[in-house]
Amino acid sequence: MDLQALADFNLVAAHGGFGRASRMSGRAKATLSRRVAELEQSLGVRLIERGSQSLRLTDEGRALHERTSGPLSDIAEAGEAVVLGASTPRGRLRVSAPVLLAHVAFGRIGARFARGYPDVQLEIVAEDRMVDPVEDGYDLVIRINPSPDERLVGRRVLNDELLVVAHPDISRPMSTVRGAGDIAVDAVVMSPTPADTLWRIRNGHDEITLRPRPVLRLSSMQMMRDAVLAGAGVALLPKLLVDDDIAAGRLAYWGTDARPPVEIWALQSSRRLVGAKVRAFLDIVEQAFPNRVFVPPA
C-alpha cells in the first residue's frame, strides 16, 4: 500500500472533500483526486462516493480511515521526533579511547560533557585493543595513527608529538658535529624496545641523535613518566602526558622527536550518520585543547 496515497485519502476524509483538503494542505486538488483513485484501484474497492455537491465515504472507506488515521499520525510524530533528536543530543553515547589518552584527558572531557548534555548517557571505555564500533557497540572510537579502513569514517581531532624529557638535575648533552655519531644516555624505555633504537631529536636549530641505554623497562607510559620524575633517566613521551610537567619545571625538555607528529583520530562506522551527540562530544574535545594540539577539521 502506498503510504502517501493513504495519507492523501485520510486528508480528504478528514476534511470532507477534495477542495477543502486542497485548501488546508496546499496540495493540488487534482493530485489528491488522482492519488485516492490510485489507492482505490490498488485495493480493488471504492472508498469515496463522489457526488456533484458532496463527498461520502463508503463503508470500506470509513473503516480504512478509522483504522489508519491514528497510526499515520503517530508515524508523522515519530518522524518529527527523529528530526528533533538528530539536532538535540540525547540517548546513549559509548566511546572507546586509548588508555593513556583516556587517563590524561578524558575524565575531564567526560565531566564537561555530562554537565553540558544531561540527556546523554556517556560511557568512555579506556582500552588499547582494536575494537570494532559495530560489533562492540561503540558510537565513536579514538585511535592513534590509524591505518586506512573503508569501514570507518571520521576526522583527525588532535596532533601530538613525542618529546625527550628528563629530571631537571640531569644535564642535556650538547649537539654533536654532523657524522660524529650518537650519544648514549641512561633511559627509561617501553618494554620491549629494540636494542638498536636511536632517538633523533631537534630543539630549535639544534639536532642530536641519542642512543637510549635502558636502565628501566616499563609497560606503560604513565609509569615511565613517574620514573623520569623520580630521576631514573630520560624518556621519549607524548607531549600530552608531560606538557604540564615541563611548564611547571618538574621535567626538562630536551627535544622533539624528528618523526612526523602523532595523529589522533575520532572514527565511527561508515554505516552511521554523524549524530548530534557525536558532534557535541567532539566539540568538547576541541574545547579541552585550546591553542595547543587541536587540529581544526579541514
C-alpha positions in Angstrom: 0.0 0.0 0.0 1.3 3.4 -1.0 1.6 5.4 2.3 1.5 8.8 0.5 -1.8 7.8 -1.2 -3.2 6.6 2.1 -2.2 9.9 3.7 -3.9 11.8 0.9 -7.0 9.7 1.3 -7.1 10.4 5.1 -6.6 14.1 4.4 -9.6 14.2 2.1 -11.7 12.1 4.5 -10.8 14.3 7.5 -11.8 17.5 5.7 -14.9 16.1 4.0 -13.9 16.9 0.4 -11.1 17.4 -2.1 -11.5 21.1 -2.3 -11.3 21.7 1.4 -8.4 19.2 1.8 -6.5 21.0 -1.0 -7.0 24.5 0.6 -5.9 23.2 4.1 -2.9 21.3 2.9 -1.7 23.3 -0.1 -1.7 20.1 -2.3 -3.3 20.3 -5.7 -6.9 19.1 -5.8 -6.2 17.1 -9.0 -3.3 15.4 -7.3 -5.4 14.4 -4.3 -8.1 13.0 -6.6 -5.6 11.0 -8.6 -3.9 9.6 -5.5 -7.2 8.5 -4.0 -8.2 6.9 -7.3 -4.9 5.0 -7.4 -5.4 3.8 -3.8 -8.9 2.6 -4.7 -7.5 0.8 -7.7 -4.8 -0.9 -5.7 -7.2 -2.1 -3.1 -9.9 -3.0 -5.5 -12.7 -1.2 -3.5 -14.5 2.1 -3.7 -13.5 4.3 -0.8 -15.4 7.5 -1.7 -18.7 8.1 -3.3 -18.3 11.3 -5.3 -21.5 13.4 -5.8 -21.9 16.7 -7.6 -22.1 18.7 -4.4 -20.8 16.4 -1.7 -18.4 13.6 -0.8 -19.3 10.5 1.2 -17.1 7.7 2.5 -18.2 4.2 1.7 -18.3 1.6 4.4 -14.8 0.4 3.3 -13.6 4.0 3.2 -14.8 4.7 6.7 -13.3 1.6 8.1 -9.9 2.3 6.4 -10.0 5.9 7.7 -10.8 4.9 11.2 -8.1 2.2 11.3 -5.2 4.2 9.6 -5.6 7.9 10.5 -4.2 7.3 14.0 -1.2 5.2 13.0 -0.3 7.6 10.2 -0.4 10.5 12.7 1.9 8.5 15.0 4.3 7.9 12.1 4.4 11.7 11.4 5.0 12.5 15.0 7.8 9.8 15.2 9.4 11.4 12.2 9.3 14.8 13.9 10.8 13.3 17.0 13.7 11.8 14.9 14.4 15.1 13.3 14.4 16.8 16.7 16.6 14.1 18.1 19.0 14.5 15.3 19.6 18.1 16.3 19.4 17.7 20.1 22.0 15.4 21.8 20.2 12.7 23.7 20.4 9.0 24.3 23.4 6.8 24.9 26.9 7.6 23.7 29.7 5.0 24.0 33.3 6.0 23.3 36.4 3.8 23.2 39.7 5.6 23.8 43.4 4.5 24.2 44.2 4.0 27.9 46.9 6.8 28.1 44.8 9.4 26.4 41.7 8.4 28.4 43.6 8.7 31.7 45.3 12.0 30.8 42.3 13.9 29.4 39.0 12.0 29.0 38.0 12.1 32.6 37.8 16.0 32.5 36.3 15.8 29.0 33.6 13.4 30.2 32.7 15.6 33.2 32.4 18.7 31.0 30.2 16.8 28.5 28.0 15.4 31.3 27.4 18.9 32.7 26.6 20.3 29.2 24.4 17.4 27.9 22.5 15.8 30.8 20.2 14.0 28.3 23.1 11.9 27.0 24.3 8.9 29.0 28.0 8.9 28.2 30.3 5.9 28.7 34.0 6.2 28.0 36.0 2.9 28.0 39.8 3.1 28.3 41.3 0.2 26.3 44.2 -0.4 23.9 42.6 -3.2 21.9 41.4 -2.7 18.3 37.7 -2.5 18.8 35.0 -2.8 16.1 32.5 0.1 16.5 29.5 -2.0 15.3 30.3 -5.4 16.9 31.5 -3.9 20.2 28.7 -1.3 20.3 30.6 1.9 20.2 29.4 5.2 18.7 32.9 6.6 18.5 36.4 5.2 18.7 39.5 7.2 19.3 42.6 5.9 17.6 46.3 6.9 17.3 47.8 6.9 13.9 45.1 4.7 12.5 45.5 2.6 9.3 43.1 3.3 6.5 39.9 1.4 6.9 37.0 1.7 4.5 34.6 0.6 7.2 35.4 3.7 9.3 34.9 7.4 8.7 35.9 10.3 10.8 38.4 13.1 11.2 41.7 14.0 12.8 41.0 15.8 16.0 44.4 16.2 17.6 48.1 16.2 16.8 50.6 15.2 19.4 54.4 15.0 19.5 56.9 12.8 21.2 59.3 14.6 23.5 62.5 13.6 25.1 62.3 14.7 28.8 64.4 14.2 31.9 64.6 15.3 35.5 66.0 18.8 35.7 69.0 17.6 37.6 70.2 15.6 34.5 72.3 17.6 32.1 71.2 17.7 28.5 74.1 16.7 26.1 75.2 19.3 23.6 74.8 18.9 19.9 77.3 16.9 18.0 79.2 17.6 14.8 77.3 16.0 11.8 78.5 12.5 11.3 80.2 12.3 14.7 77.8 9.6 15.9 75.2 9.3 18.6 75.2 10.0 22.3 74.4 7.3 24.8 72.1 8.2 27.6 70.5 6.3 30.6 66.9 5.9 29.6 63.5 4.7 30.8 62.0 2.8 27.8 58.9 1.0 26.9 59.1 -2.8 27.2 60.0 -4.2 24.7 62.3 -1.7 22.9 64.8 -2.9 20.3 68.4 -2.7 21.4 69.4 -0.7 18.3 66.9 2.0 18.9 68.0 5.6 18.2 66.2 8.9 19.1 66.8 11.7 16.6 65.6 14.9 18.2 65.5 18.5 17.4 65.4 21.6 19.6 65.2 24.7 17.5 68.1 24.5 15.1 69.9 22.1 17.4 69.6 18.4 16.4 71.2 15.4 18.1 70.9 11.6 18.0 70.6 9.8 21.3 71.1 6.1 21.9 69.0 5.1 24.9 70.8 2.8 27.3 67.9 1.2 29.2 68.1 1.3 32.9 64.4 0.6 33.4 61.8 -1.1 31.1 58.2 -0.4 31.8 54.9 -1.4 30.2 53.1 1.9 30.4 53.9 5.5 29.6 52.3 6.6 32.8 54.8 4.5 34.8 57.6 5.9 32.5 56.6 9.4 33.4 56.6 8.7 37.1 60.1 7.1 36.8 61.5 10.0 35.0 60.1 12.4 37.6 61.9 10.3 40.2 65.2 10.8 38.3 65.6 7.3 36.8 66.7 8.6 33.4 65.4 10.2 30.2 62.4 9.0 28.2 60.5 9.6 25.0 57.0 10.5 26.0 53.8 12.1 24.4 53.5 15.9 24.8 50.0 15.4 26.1 51.4 13.5 29.1 54.3 15.7 30.1 53.4 19.2 28.9 52.2 20.3 32.3 55.3 18.9 34.0 57.6 20.8 31.6 55.6 24.0 32.2 55.9 23.6 35.9 59.6 22.8 35.8 59.2 19.3 37.1 60.7 17.9 33.9 63.3 19.3 31.5 62.6 19.3 27.8 65.5 18.0 25.7 63.9 18.0 22.2 61.2 16.8 19.9 61.2 13.5 18.1 62.1 14.3 14.4 59.5 11.9 13.0 56.1 13.3 11.9 53.6 14.2 14.6 51.3 11.6 16.1 47.8 11.9 14.7 44.7 11.2 16.9 41.5 10.4 15.0 37.9 10.1 16.0 36.2 7.4 14.0 32.8 5.7 13.6 31.2 3.2 11.4 30.7 4.3 7.8 27.2 2.9 8.0 26.1 5.5 10.5 25.3 9.2 10.2 27.2 11.6 12.4 24.6 12.4 15.1 24.2 15.4 17.3 25.7 13.6 20.4 28.9 12.7 18.5 29.3 16.2 17.2 28.7 17.6 20.7 31.3 15.3 22.1 33.9 16.3 19.5 33.2 19.9 20.3 34.0 19.3 23.9 37.3 17.5 22.8 38.2 20.7 20.8 37.5 22.9 23.8 39.7 20.8 26.0 42.8 21.6 23.9 42.6 25.3 23.0 45.6 26.6 21.0 47.7 23.6 21.8 47.4 20.4 19.8 43.9 20.6 18.4 43.7 20.5 14.7 40.5 22.1 13.3 38.6 19.9 10.7 39.6 20.6 7.1 
